Amino acid sequence: VGSDGVITVARFPLGSTDPSKYTQQKLAMSTIRLDSAPLFDCASETRCVIVAKSRDFSSFALWQMVGGVWSDPVTVPVPVGTYTTTTPTPELLSCATDGTCTVAGRAQGSSTQSGIGQTFIVSASADGKVGSVSLPVMPVPTSTAGSLVSLSCPTGGRCVLGGNYVINAGRGYFPGRAFTIVQSAGTWPA
């Protein structure tokens, strides 16, 4: 992302070291203003996804390359869930070998709300269709502090999301604990 807020994507053909084969493309921004550095992943040389937090505080932006052609950005709204004020932040991105790309992030509440926040997950299929946002139930107490650490999706509809959390017991935080949630046959635990 340049100082002008425009995302520039550079490509080298796989296996090539010839600088003359280098290409770059500026992605359309539409009316989206970014509030974070983008995440980037590719399933193949012609299938990639870029996601970034939007400054409108209720959605994030998603660009896709399908068949080697980049799309205009799509704004993906994130449901409020249990939080009255959200700031959805995409934190992890994983593209499977079948071309399905999955984004995981958290929607944090206002400064008076504590905890890990509402986790959201959304996938885009190999043909570029963006699915609905899932709000999986996290296996952690709601008042804990924590983070999402890893997302791995070997195939579309089959992912593992991992993270950690700590519990504040009034005398400080206890040692961190790990958690995982598993998507099976396209379904996250609800």
Disulfide bonds with the S-S distance in Angstrom:
Cys42-Cys48 1.99
Cys95-Cys101 2.11
Cys153-Cys159 2.10
